[in-house]
Amino acid sequence: MVRKYLFLVLLFPSVFFSQQERYPIFDVCKGEEIQSIQKCFLATTKKHFFSEFKTPAIVENEKFTGTANSIFVVTAQGDFKLIYVNTPYESIKKEVKRVFDNFPKITPGWYNNHAIEMQFELPIAFPINRTQSNEIISPTEKTKKIDILEVVEKNRIADSTFLEHSSKLNIPFTHRRYVEFEYAMHKAKGTHTASKPYTYSEVSEYYDLTKEKKEFLKPNKKTWVGNKIWNEHLLQIKKKDYWFTVDFLLDTQLGKDNSNLAYTFNNSRIVQVNGEILDKISFSTTYYESQGRFAEYINRFIENPALNVRPKNSEGLVPGRGKTKRHRTDSHDYPVAEAYLAYTPNKYLQFQFGNGKNFLGDGYRSFILSDVSAPTTYLKLKANLWKFQYTNIWMWNTEPSLSSALDPKEHARKYIAAHYLSFNVNDRLNLGFFETAISRGGNGIDAGFLNPIIFYRSLEFNRGEDAGNAILGLAGKYKLSNQISLYSQLVVDEFSFNKLNSLGRWENKFAYQIGAKYFDAFQVDNLFLQLEYNYARPYTFAHQTSALNYGNYSQPMGHLWGANFWEAIAIARYKKDRWSGSAKLILGKKGFDFVDQAVSYGGDIYQSYEDRFADTGNVLGQGNTANIFIADIQANYLINPSNRTNLFAGFSYRNFDIDTALPGFPSGTTVWFTAGIRSDLFNWYFDF
């Protein structure tokens, strides 16, 4: 019987073979009898496969047990070609394909005096045992109990829908979404978790993105509209050498706080394009057209007339997004554009150039580099070598409260160059070393700062007195168990070692963070707990001029609160199927300035430290002291796993008790409820 595919059985070959039929022949099997060729082919195939196969880290981390059935063919030209692997793990599929791609070319099967293509199935049992008796058998014998075509079709839908999972694109960074990724990487050996956002290719080594999202596909949606809402990107084009997707997304919210506002709202229309060319070049662009009116304390911050960092030629500053213009009479219009182009020449290096945000650290907050300010232009190099991960970020920041020296109508620029070296001392301990240099704009970035391996502190010192600013940092993470990690940061802006007996001196400018994460807490799947404490001395991150402070677009590059504070945070997150939720408590004390005094008490990094309150005797929370308490509860329901569209509802309580009320920070209690639909693309930080 002649067919395009012949299904062969190891145990009962005589049922399917006539005397003219012959199995493919490895070189080591040549010269054997017909019956021996069959046995030799099967034995050699298994030996070659299992000697080359390497169990992916994600499979070991999840302690997966079970069988993955792989279907392959030996073509009429004698090449091995993988057809399908019945497993939800993308990493297993990639590894099986890699092994079959490395098989040698052999003499093809033979029937009726001509070469033919033969199809086989190889079961792969986990955990892998190199001596296991895996058998190559006919798919018709074992898979007739399931409709293999139906399984293939379901996986085909998922594989074609989630093209980005094998790409080098960034996974948009949100704390809620990154919990699962960090847990998978935490359980593995030799990982680096501080430099964010991660790329899909980074995460896929430890976390099966397709398996997670495939659970939420709704294959019964037969209409175009139904599939676009629940399963797919709005537009998806895939060709041999490139692919791209287009999505129209929303961040539409309605709410009410306890002020005199009729209601709060946010209305963002978002267009996002992602794609990849030749597996080397990745690109993404996201444009937000937004209008919003927020809880009253946020509106007061946006419109603060006394804020010395208010952007010129604007009507306010939306936290984390940028300047705004008036919309109607009491709301804000604030467009935002983010984009990047990435080049990945090999598995060790990636270059990115774009406009967006980056984050360095393992905590909810970061003093080293956070994502609380508006997007900025950056060039990033990330290298992975042995036990090291080295991240270089060069940033072209904007200070809209200052005018350019070249054009008074143009916002001033500042340039920041940062190095972060992550080193895995062993399987449990990771250390991170950070340095950054800040130079004022005017003549462009100093070419010396583009050196990816120089020590910036010495370069900044040799450029001249107060020609720039330098900050050093140290981070650490310790794996206490497979469920618990401890982390910390220490950032030194300036320190007088010869004046250690007087910590209250203004020059002692430093900040530190300590925290702990508990994954699958108390043996409850997907329950995540986090505790964190942050401390920043007065005048930390400030400078003689805001052109040299550690800020961008009138907000800190580090902690949202700036300096002169302590803060304690407790976070709980839980996920069940499409549902997820979080609860966050924040307690802290911060020192502000007084409106009627031209004196800096060290809390506002945009105030010159030359206007300081005192040289000695500076204490945490000095000045116009505020006690802050925030409670926030969020609930989410995932609609579309392809573009991460969610229904959500949130409730927040904020009590801000300050000695003397400020225009941008009014004293009082806020109760705010909001609900809507949004995509998981960035972090909102309203906890100040």
C-alpha positions as CSV (number, residue, x, y, z in Angstrom):
1,M,0.0,0.0,0.0
2,V,1.5,3.4,-1.1
3,R,0.6,6.5,1.0
4,K,2.2,9.9,1.4
5,Y,2.8,8.9,5.1
6,L,3.4,5.4,6.3
7,F,2.6,4.7,9.9
8,L,5.1,2.3,11.3
9,V,4.9,0.2,14.4
10,L,7.9,-1.2,16.3
11,L,6.1,-4.1,18.0
12,F,4.1,-5.2,15.0
13,P,6.0,-4.2,11.8
14,S,4.8,-7.1,9.8
15,V,1.3,-5.8,9.8
16,F,2.3,-2.8,7.8
17,F,5.3,-4.0,5.8
18,S,5.6,-6.1,2.7
19,Q,8.9,-7.5,1.7
20,Q,9.6,-4.6,-0.6
21,E,9.4,-2.0,2.2
22,R,12.5,-0.9,4.1
23,Y,13.2,1.5,6.9
24,P,15.6,4.4,6.5
25,I,19.3,3.4,7.1
26,F,21.9,5.1,9.2
27,D,25.5,4.7,8.1
28,V,26.2,2.5,11.1
29,C,23.3,0.2,10.0
30,K,24.5,-0.5,6.5
31,G,25.1,-4.1,5.6
32,E,22.5,-5.4,8.0
33,E,19.6,-7.7,7.1
34,I,16.2,-6.1,6.5
35,Q,14.8,-7.1,9.9
36,S,18.0,-5.8,11.6
37,I,17.9,-2.5,9.7
38,Q,14.5,-1.8,11.3
39,K,15.9,-2.5,14.8
40,C,19.1,-0.6,14.1
41,F,17.2,2.5,12.8
42,L,14.9,2.6,15.9
43,A,17.8,2.0,18.3
44,T,20.1,4.6,16.6
45,T,17.3,7.2,16.5
46,K,16.6,6.9,20.2
47,K,20.3,6.8,21.1
48,H,21.0,9.9,19.0
49,F,18.0,11.8,20.3
50,F,18.4,11.2,24.0
51,S,22.2,11.8,23.9
52,E,21.6,15.3,22.5
53,F,18.3,16.3,24.3
54,K,18.8,18.7,27.2
55,T,15.9,19.2,29.5
56,P,14.8,22.9,29.6
57,A,15.2,24.8,32.9
58,I,11.5,25.6,33.0
59,V,10.6,21.8,33.0
60,E,13.0,21.1,35.8
61,N,11.8,24.1,37.8
62,E,8.2,23.0,37.6
63,K,9.2,19.3,38.2
64,F,7.1,18.3,35.2
65,T,6.2,14.6,34.9
66,G,4.5,13.2,31.9
67,T,5.0,12.4,28.3
68,A,5.4,14.6,25.2
69,N,4.7,12.8,22.0
70,S,6.8,14.1,19.1
71,I,5.8,13.3,15.5
72,F,8.7,13.4,12.9
73,V,9.4,12.2,9.4
74,V,12.4,11.0,7.5
75,T,12.0,12.7,4.1
76,A,12.5,11.1,0.7
77,Q,15.9,13.0,0.7
78,G,16.9,11.4,4.0
79,D,16.4,14.4,6.3
80,F,14.8,14.3,9.7
81,K,12.0,16.8,10.0
82,L,9.9,17.5,13.1
83,I,6.1,17.8,12.5
84,Y,4.6,18.3,15.9
85,V,5.2,18.0,19.6
86,N,2.2,17.4,21.9
87,T,3.2,19.6,24.9
88,P,2.3,23.0,26.2
89,Y,5.9,23.9,26.9
90,E,7.4,26.1,24.2
91,S,10.9,25.3,25.5
92,I,10.4,21.5,24.9
93,K,9.2,22.2,21.4
94,K,12.3,24.3,20.7
95,E,14.6,21.7,22.2
96,V,13.0,18.8,20.3
97,K,13.2,20.7,17.0
98,R,16.9,21.6,17.7
99,V,17.8,18.0,18.3
100,F,16.1,16.8,15.1
101,D,17.6,19.6,13.1
102,N,21.0,18.2,14.2
103,F,20.3,14.7,13.0
104,P,22.6,13.5,10.3
105,K,21.3,12.9,6.8
106,I,20.6,9.2,6.2
107,T,19.5,6.8,3.4
108,P,15.7,7.3,3.1
109,G,13.0,4.6,3.4
110,W,12.3,2.6,0.3
111,Y,9.2,1.1,-1.2
112,N,8.6,-0.4,-4.6
113,N,12.0,0.7,-6.0
114,H,11.8,4.4,-5.0
115,A,12.6,6.5,-2.0
116,I,9.6,7.5,0.2
117,E,8.9,9.7,3.2
118,M,8.1,7.9,6.5
119,Q,6.5,9.3,9.6
120,F,7.1,8.1,13.2
121,E,6.2,9.1,16.7
122,L,8.7,9.3,19.6
123,P,7.3,9.5,23.1
124,I,9.5,11.5,25.5
125,A,8.9,10.7,29.2
126,F,9.8,13.2,31.9
127,P,11.9,13.2,33.9
128,I,14.4,12.1,31.3
129,N,16.1,8.8,31.9
130,R,18.8,8.2,29.4
131,T,18.2,4.4,29.6
132,Q,14.4,4.6,29.4
133,S,12.8,2.2,27.0
134,N,11.2,4.9,24.8
135,E,9.7,3.4,21.7
136,I,9.2,4.8,18.3
137,I,5.7,3.7,17.4
138,S,2.9,4.4,15.0
139,P,0.8,7.5,15.7
140,T,-2.3,5.5,14.7
141,E,-1.7,3.1,17.6
142,K,-1.4,5.5,20.5
143,T,-3.2,8.6,19.2
144,K,-6.3,7.1,17.9
145,K,-7.7,7.5,21.4
146,I,-7.5,11.3,20.9
147,D,-8.2,13.4,17.9
148,I,-4.6,14.5,17.1
149,L,-5.8,16.8,14.3
150,E,-7.9,18.6,16.9
151,V,-5.0,19.0,19.2
152,V,-2.7,20.2,16.5
153,E,-5.3,22.8,15.4
154,K,-5.7,24.1,18.9
155,N,-2.0,24.5,19.3
156,R,-1.7,26.0,15.8
157,I,-4.2,28.7,16.9
158,A,-2.1,29.5,20.0
159,D,1.2,29.4,18.2
160,S,0.0,31.7,15.4
161,T,-1.7,34.1,17.9
162,F,1.3,34.5,20.3
163,L,4.1,35.3,17.8
164,E,5.8,37.5,20.3
165,H,6.6,34.7,22.7
166,S,9.6,33.6,20.7
167,S,10.7,37.2,20.0
168,K,13.2,39.6,21.5
169,L,10.6,42.2,22.3
170,N,10.1,43.7,25.7
171,I,7.3,42.4,27.9
172,P,5.6,45.6,29.2
173,F,6.7,46.0,32.8
174,T,3.9,46.0,35.4
175,H,4.5,44.8,39.0
176,R,1.3,42.6,38.8
177,R,2.3,40.8,35.6
178,Y,5.9,40.2,36.6
179,V,5.3,38.2,39.7
180,E,5.0,34.9,37.8
181,F,8.1,35.7,35.7
182,E,10.2,36.5,38.8
183,Y,9.0,33.4,40.6
184,A,10.0,31.1,37.7
185,M,13.4,32.8,37.4
186,H,13.9,32.8,41.2
187,K,13.5,29.0,41.3
188,A,16.1,28.5,38.5
189,K,19.9,28.7,38.8
190,G,22.0,31.5,37.4
191,T,19.3,34.0,36.7
192,H,19.3,37.9,36.9
193,T,16.0,39.6,37.8
194,A,16.9,43.3,38.5
195,S,17.1,44.7,35.0
196,K,13.6,45.3,33.6
197,P,11.7,45.1,31.3
198,Y,12.5,41.5,30.4
199,T,12.3,40.3,26.9
200,Y,10.1,37.4,25.8
201,S,13.1,35.3,24.9
202,E,14.6,35.8,28.4
203,V,11.4,34.8,30.2
204,S,10.6,31.8,27.9
205,E,13.6,29.9,29.2
206,Y,12.0,29.7,32.6
207,Y,8.3,30.4,32.1
208,D,5.9,28.9,29.6
209,L,4.1,32.0,28.3
210,T,2.1,30.0,25.7
211,K,0.9,27.5,28.2
212,E,-0.4,30.2,30.4
213,K,-2.2,32.1,27.7
214,K,-3.5,29.0,25.9
215,E,-5.7,28.2,28.9
216,F,-7.6,31.5,28.3
217,L,-8.3,31.0,24.6
218,K,-11.9,30.6,23.6
219,P,-11.8,28.4,20.5
220,N,-15.6,28.4,20.3
221,K,-15.6,32.0,19.1
222,K,-16.3,31.6,15.4
223,T,-17.0,35.2,14.4
224,W,-14.3,37.8,13.5
225,V,-15.4,40.2,16.3
226,G,-15.5,37.4,18.9
227,N,-12.0,36.3,18.1
228,K,-10.7,39.9,18.2
229,I,-12.2,40.6,21.5
230,W,-11.3,37.3,23.3
231,N,-8.4,35.7,21.5
232,E,-6.4,37.7,18.9
233,H,-4.6,40.8,17.9
234,L,-6.6,43.3,15.8
235,L,-4.3,42.7,12.8
236,Q,-1.6,40.2,12.4
237,I,0.7,39.7,9.4
238,K,3.2,36.8,9.3
239,K,5.6,36.2,6.4
240,K,8.8,34.1,6.1
241,D,11.2,36.8,7.2
242,Y,9.0,39.1,9.3
243,W,5.8,39.5,11.3
244,F,4.0,42.3,12.9
245,T,0.8,42.9,14.9
246,V,-1.4,46.0,15.4
247,D,-3.8,46.5,18.3
248,F,-6.2,49.3,19.2
249,L,-6.4,49.3,23.0
250,L,-8.2,51.2,25.7
251,D,-7.7,52.6,29.2
252,T,-11.2,53.8,30.0
253,Q,-12.1,54.4,33.6
254,L,-14.9,56.0,35.6
255,G,-14.8,56.7,39.3
256,K,-15.8,58.9,42.2
257,D,-13.8,60.3,45.1
258,N,-15.1,62.0,48.2
259,S,-14.4,65.5,46.9
260,N,-16.8,67.9,45.1
261,L,-15.9,66.5,41.7
262,A,-18.9,65.0,39.9
263,Y,-16.8,62.0,38.9
264,T,-13.3,61.0,37.9
265,F,-12.4,59.5,34.5
266,N,-9.6,58.5,32.2
267,N,-10.0,58.0,28.5
268,S,-7.0,56.7,26.6
269,R,-7.1,55.5,23.1
270,I,-4.0,53.4,22.4
271,V,-2.5,52.2,19.1
272,Q,0.3,49.6,19.5
273,V,2.5,48.0,16.8
274,N,4.9,45.2,17.5
275,G,7.0,43.1,15.1
276,E,10.2,41.4,14.3
277,I,12.5,41.1,11.2
278,L,14.8,38.1,10.6
279,D,14.8,37.2,14.3
280,K,17.4,39.9,14.8
281,I,15.5,43.2,14.7
282,S,12.5,43.9,16.9
283,F,10.4,47.0,17.0
284,S,7.5,48.4,19.0
285,T,5.6,51.6,19.1
286,T,2.7,52.7,21.4
287,Y,0.8,55.9,21.1
288,Y,-1.6,57.2,23.8
289,E,-4.1,59.9,23.2
290,S,-5.5,60.6,26.7
291,Q,-7.8,62.8,28.7
292,G,-8.4,62.5,32.4
293,R,-9.7,63.9,35.6
294,F,-8.4,62.1,38.7
295,A,-8.9,62.1,42.4
296,E,-8.7,65.6,43.8
297,Y,-5.3,65.2,45.5
298,I,-3.8,64.1,42.1
299,N,-5.5,67.0,40.3
300,R,-4.0,69.4,42.9
301,F,-0.6,67.9,42.3
302,I,-1.0,68.2,38.5
303,E,-2.1,71.9,38.6
304,N,0.1,73.0,41.6
305,P,0.8,76.7,40.8
306,A,3.5,76.8,43.5
307,L,5.4,73.8,42.3
308,N,8.8,75.1,41.3
309,V,9.2,72.3,38.7
310,R,5.9,73.0,36.8
311,P,6.6,72.5,33.1
312,K,6.9,75.8,31.1
313,N,4.2,76.5,28.6
314,S,1.9,73.9,30.1
315,E,-1.0,73.6,32.5
316,G,0.5,70.9,34.7
317,L,2.3,67.6,35.1
318,V,0.5,64.2,35.0
319,P,2.6,61.9,37.3
320,G,4.6,59.4,35.2
321,R,3.2,60.6,31.8
322,G,4.3,64.2,31.2
323,K,2.9,67.7,30.7
324,T,-0.7,68.4,30.1
325,K,-3.0,71.0,28.6
326,R,-6.4,71.9,29.7
327,H,-9.3,69.7,28.6
328,R,-12.7,71.3,29.1
329,T,-12.6,73.2,32.4
330,D,-11.4,70.7,35.0
331,S,-9.6,67.9,33.2
332,H,-6.4,67.2,31.4
333,D,-5.2,66.3,27.9
334,Y,-1.9,64.5,27.9
335,P,-0.6,62.6,24.8
336,V,2.3,60.1,25.3
337,A,4.4,58.3,22.7
338,E,6.7,55.4,23.4
339,A,8.8,53.3,20.9
340,Y,12.0,51.4,20.5
341,L,14.1,49.5,18.0
342,A,16.1,46.5,19.2
343,Y,19.0,44.6,17.6
344,T,19.9,41.2,19.0
345,P,23.1,39.9,17.1
346,N,23.5,36.8,19.2
347,K,22.3,35.2,22.5
348,Y,24.8,37.3,24.5
349,L,23.9,40.9,23.5
350,Q,21.0,43.2,22.8
351,F,21.0,46.8,21.8
352,Q,17.9,49.0,22.2
353,F,17.2,52.6,21.1
354,G,13.9,54.2,21.9
355,N,11.7,56.4,24.1
356,G,10.3,54.7,27.2
357,K,11.1,53.5,30.7
358,N,13.5,51.2,32.4
359,F,13.7,49.8,35.9
360,L,16.7,48.5,37.9
361,G,15.9,46.6,41.1
362,D,14.0,43.8,42.7
363,G,11.6,45.9,44.8
364,Y,8.3,47.7,44.3
365,R,10.3,50.9,44.6
366,S,13.9,51.5,43.4
367,F,16.4,54.1,44.3
368,I,18.8,53.0,41.5
369,L,16.4,53.5,38.6
370,S,12.6,53.4,38.6
371,D,9.8,54.0,36.2
372,V,7.9,56.7,38.0
373,S,8.9,59.6,35.7
374,A,7.8,60.3,32.1
375,P,9.2,58.3,29.3
376,T,12.7,59.4,28.1
377,T,15.0,58.8,25.1
378,Y,17.5,56.0,25.9
379,L,20.1,53.8,24.4
380,K,20.5,50.4,26.2
381,L,23.1,47.6,25.9
382,K,22.4,44.4,27.8
383,A,25.1,41.7,27.9
384,N,24.9,38.2,29.4
385,L,28.2,36.4,29.9
386,W,28.8,33.5,32.3
387,K,27.7,34.6,35.8
388,F,27.3,38.3,34.8
389,Q,24.6,40.4,33.3
390,Y,25.8,43.9,32.4
391,T,23.2,46.7,31.6
392,N,24.3,50.1,30.2
393,I,21.6,52.8,29.8
394,W,22.3,56.2,28.3
395,M,19.4,58.6,28.8
396,W,18.6,62.0,27.2
397,N,16.4,63.5,29.9
398,T,14.2,66.6,29.7
399,E,13.6,69.2,32.3
400,P,10.5,71.2,31.2
401,S,10.8,73.6,34.2
402,L,14.2,74.9,32.7
403,S,14.8,76.6,29.4
404,S,17.5,75.5,27.0
405,A,20.6,77.7,26.8
406,L,20.1,77.7,23.0
407,D,16.4,78.6,22.9
408,P,14.4,79.9,25.8
409,K,11.3,78.3,24.4
410,E,12.9,74.9,24.3
411,H,13.0,72.6,27.4
412,A,16.4,72.0,28.8
413,R,18.2,68.6,28.4
414,K,20.3,66.6,30.8
415,Y,22.3,63.4,30.1
416,I,22.5,60.4,32.3
417,A,24.8,57.4,31.8
418,A,24.3,54.4,34.0
419,H,26.0,51.0,34.5
420,Y,24.5,48.1,36.4
421,L,26.6,44.9,36.8
422,S,24.7,41.9,38.2
423,F,26.9,39.0,39.4
424,N,25.7,35.6,40.7
425,V,28.2,34.8,43.4
426,N,26.5,31.3,43.8
427,D,23.1,29.7,43.3
428,R,21.7,31.8,46.2
429,L,23.5,35.1,46.3
430,N,23.3,37.8,43.7
431,L,25.2,41.2,43.9
432,G,24.6,44.3,41.8
433,F,26.9,47.2,41.4
434,F,25.6,50.5,40.1
435,E,27.1,53.9,39.0
436,T,25.6,56.8,37.2
437,A,26.9,60.1,35.9
438,I,24.7,63.2,35.2
439,S,25.8,66.1,33.0
440,R,23.9,69.2,32.0
441,G,22.8,69.7,28.4
442,G,23.8,72.5,26.1
443,N,26.7,71.0,24.1
444,G,25.4,67.5,23.8
445,I,26.5,64.4,25.8
446,D,30.2,64.0,26.6
447,A,31.6,61.3,24.4
448,G,33.4,59.9,27.4
449,F,30.1,58.8,28.9
450,L,29.4,56.6,26.0
451,N,32.2,54.3,27.1
452,P,30.4,51.2,28.3
453,I,33.1,50.0,30.8
454,I,34.6,53.2,32.2
455,F,34.2,54.2,35.8
456,Y,32.0,57.3,35.6
457,R,32.9,58.7,39.0
458,S,36.5,59.4,37.9
459,L,35.4,60.7,34.6
460,E,32.9,63.1,36.2
461,F,35.6,64.2,38.7
462,N,38.2,65.0,36.0
463,R,35.7,67.0,33.9
464,G,35.9,69.9,36.5
465,E,34.4,71.3,39.6
466,D,30.6,70.8,39.6
467,A,30.6,69.9,35.9
468,G,28.5,66.9,36.7
469,N,27.1,64.7,39.4
470,A,27.8,61.0,40.1
471,I,25.9,58.4,42.2
472,L,27.0,54.9,43.3
473,G,24.9,52.0,44.4
474,L,25.1,48.4,45.6
475,A,22.2,45.9,45.4
476,G,21.8,42.4,46.8
477,K,19.4,39.5,46.5
478,Y,19.5,36.2,48.5
479,K,17.5,33.1,47.8
480,L,16.4,31.9,51.2
481,S,14.3,29.1,49.7
482,N,12.5,28.3,46.5
483,Q,9.6,30.4,47.8
484,I,11.4,33.3,49.6
485,S,13.9,35.9,48.5
486,L,15.5,38.8,50.3
487,Y,16.6,41.9,48.5
488,S,18.3,45.3,49.3
489,Q,19.7,48.5,47.8
490,L,22.2,51.0,49.0
491,V,22.6,54.2,47.0
492,V,25.2,56.8,47.9
493,D,24.9,60.3,46.5
494,E,27.5,61.8,48.7
495,F,29.1,60.8,52.0
496,S,31.6,62.3,54.5
497,F,33.6,59.4,55.8
498,N,35.6,61.7,58.0
499,K,32.4,62.9,59.6
500,L,30.7,59.6,60.5
501,N,30.3,60.7,64.1
502,S,27.8,63.4,62.8
503,L,25.3,61.6,60.6
504,G,23.2,64.7,60.6
505,R,25.6,66.6,58.4
506,W,23.9,67.5,55.1
507,E,26.7,65.9,53.0
508,N,25.7,62.4,54.3
509,K,23.3,61.8,51.4
510,F,22.3,58.2,51.0
511,A,19.3,55.9,50.7
512,Y,18.7,52.2,51.3
513,Q,16.0,49.6,50.8
514,I,15.4,46.2,52.4
515,G,12.6,43.8,51.4
516,A,11.4,40.2,51.1
517,K,9.2,38.3,48.6
518,Y,7.2,35.2,49.4
519,F,6.0,33.2,46.4
520,D,3.2,30.6,46.7
521,A,2.9,31.8,50.3
522,F,1.8,29.3,52.9
523,Q,1.7,26.7,50.1
524,V,-1.2,28.5,48.4
525,D,-0.6,28.5,44.6
526,N,-0.3,32.0,43.1
527,L,-0.4,33.8,46.5
528,F,2.4,36.4,46.6
529,L,3.4,38.5,49.6
530,Q,5.9,41.3,49.8
531,L,7.3,43.5,52.5
532,E,9.6,46.5,51.8
533,Y,11.2,49.3,53.8
534,N,12.7,52.4,52.1
535,Y,14.8,55.2,53.7
536,A,16.3,58.3,52.1
537,R,18.3,61.0,53.9
538,P,17.6,64.7,53.4
539,Y,19.1,66.2,50.2
540,T,19.8,62.8,48.6
541,F,19.6,63.1,44.8
542,A,19.5,66.9,44.9
543,H,22.2,69.2,43.5
544,Q,23.1,72.9,43.2
545,T,20.8,73.0,40.2
546,S,18.0,70.8,39.0
547,A,20.0,70.5,35.8
548,L,22.3,68.1,37.6
549,N,19.9,66.3,40.0
550,Y,18.8,62.7,39.6
551,G,15.5,63.6,38.0
552,N,13.6,63.6,34.7
553,Y,10.6,65.6,33.6
554,S,10.1,67.2,37.0
555,Q,10.0,63.9,38.9
556,P,12.7,61.7,40.5
557,M,14.5,59.0,38.6
558,G,14.5,56.9,41.8
559,H,11.9,56.7,44.5
560,L,8.6,58.6,43.8
561,W,8.8,60.4,47.2
562,G,12.2,62.0,46.4
563,A,14.1,62.2,49.7
564,N,13.8,63.0,53.4
565,F,11.4,60.1,54.3
566,W,10.9,56.6,55.5
567,E,8.3,54.3,54.0
568,A,7.0,50.8,54.8
569,I,5.1,48.8,52.2
570,A,3.1,45.5,52.4
571,I,1.7,43.9,49.2
572,A,-0.4,40.8,48.6
573,R,-1.3,39.5,45.2
574,Y,-3.4,36.5,44.2
575,K,-4.3,35.0,40.8
576,K,-6.9,32.3,40.0
577,D,-7.7,31.6,36.3
578,R,-8.7,34.8,34.7
579,W,-9.2,36.6,38.0
580,S,-6.4,38.4,39.9
581,G,-6.3,40.8,42.8
582,S,-4.0,42.8,45.0
583,A,-4.0,44.7,48.3
584,K,-1.3,47.3,49.2
585,L,-0.7,49.1,52.4
586,I,1.8,52.0,52.7
587,L,2.8,53.8,55.9
588,G,5.4,56.6,55.9
589,K,6.7,60.0,57.1
590,K,8.2,62.6,54.8
591,G,9.5,66.1,55.3
592,F,8.3,68.9,52.9
593,D,9.3,72.5,52.5
594,F,7.2,75.5,53.6
595,V,5.7,77.7,50.8
596,D,6.6,81.0,52.6
597,Q,10.3,80.0,53.2
598,A,13.1,80.0,50.6
599,V,14.7,77.1,52.5
600,S,15.2,73.5,51.4
601,Y,14.6,70.9,54.1
602,G,15.9,68.2,51.8
603,G,12.7,66.5,50.6
604,D,12.4,68.2,47.2
605,I,15.2,67.0,44.9
606,Y,14.5,70.0,42.6
607,Q,15.4,72.5,45.3
608,S,19.1,73.5,45.4
609,Y,21.0,72.0,48.4
610,E,22.8,75.3,48.7
611,D,19.5,76.7,50.2
612,R,19.7,74.0,52.9
613,F,18.1,74.3,56.3
614,A,21.4,73.6,58.2
615,D,24.8,72.1,57.8
616,T,24.4,69.8,60.8
617,G,21.6,68.4,62.8
618,N,19.5,67.3,59.8
619,V,17.0,64.5,60.7
620,L,14.7,62.4,58.7
621,G,11.3,63.9,58.1
622,Q,12.5,67.5,59.1
623,G,10.6,70.5,57.9
624,N,6.9,70.5,57.1
625,T,6.3,66.9,58.3
626,A,3.6,64.7,56.8
627,N,2.4,61.3,58.0
628,I,1.1,59.3,55.1
629,F,-1.1,56.2,55.1
630,I,-2.4,54.6,51.9
631,A,-4.5,51.4,51.4
632,D,-5.3,50.2,47.8
633,I,-7.3,47.2,46.6
634,Q,-7.5,46.1,43.0
635,A,-9.4,43.3,41.2
636,N,-8.9,42.3,37.6
637,Y,-10.5,40.0,35.0
638,L,-8.5,39.0,31.9
639,I,-10.4,39.5,28.7
640,N,-7.9,38.9,25.9
641,P,-4.6,37.1,26.6
642,S,-3.0,38.4,23.4
643,N,-3.1,42.1,24.2
644,R,-3.7,41.8,28.0
645,T,-6.9,43.7,28.1
646,N,-8.6,43.5,31.5
647,L,-11.7,44.6,33.3
648,F,-10.8,46.1,36.6
649,A,-12.1,47.8,39.7
650,G,-10.1,49.6,42.4
651,F,-10.6,51.1,45.8
652,S,-8.1,53.4,47.5
653,Y,-8.0,55.2,50.9
654,R,-5.4,57.9,51.5
655,N,-4.8,59.9,54.7
656,F,-2.3,62.7,54.3
657,D,-1.6,64.5,57.6
658,I,0.8,67.4,57.1
659,D,1.7,70.2,59.5
660,T,1.1,73.0,57.1
661,A,-1.1,72.4,54.0
662,L,0.6,72.9,50.6
663,P,-1.0,73.8,47.3
664,G,0.1,70.5,45.7
665,F,-0.2,68.4,48.8
666,P,-3.4,69.2,50.6
667,S,-4.0,67.7,54.0
668,G,-7.0,65.3,54.5
669,T,-8.5,62.0,53.6
670,T,-9.3,60.7,50.2
671,V,-11.6,57.8,49.4
672,W,-11.6,56.9,45.7
673,F,-13.4,54.2,43.7
674,T,-12.8,53.5,40.1
675,A,-13.6,50.8,37.5
676,G,-13.1,50.3,33.8
677,I,-11.2,48.5,31.1
678,R,-7.5,48.8,30.4
679,S,-4.5,47.0,29.0
680,D,-1.5,46.0,31.1
681,L,1.1,48.3,29.6
682,F,2.7,50.4,32.4
683,N,2.6,51.1,36.1
684,W,0.4,53.9,37.5
685,Y,1.9,55.4,40.7
686,F,-0.6,57.4,42.6
687,D,0.7,56.3,46.0
688,F,2.3,59.6,47.2
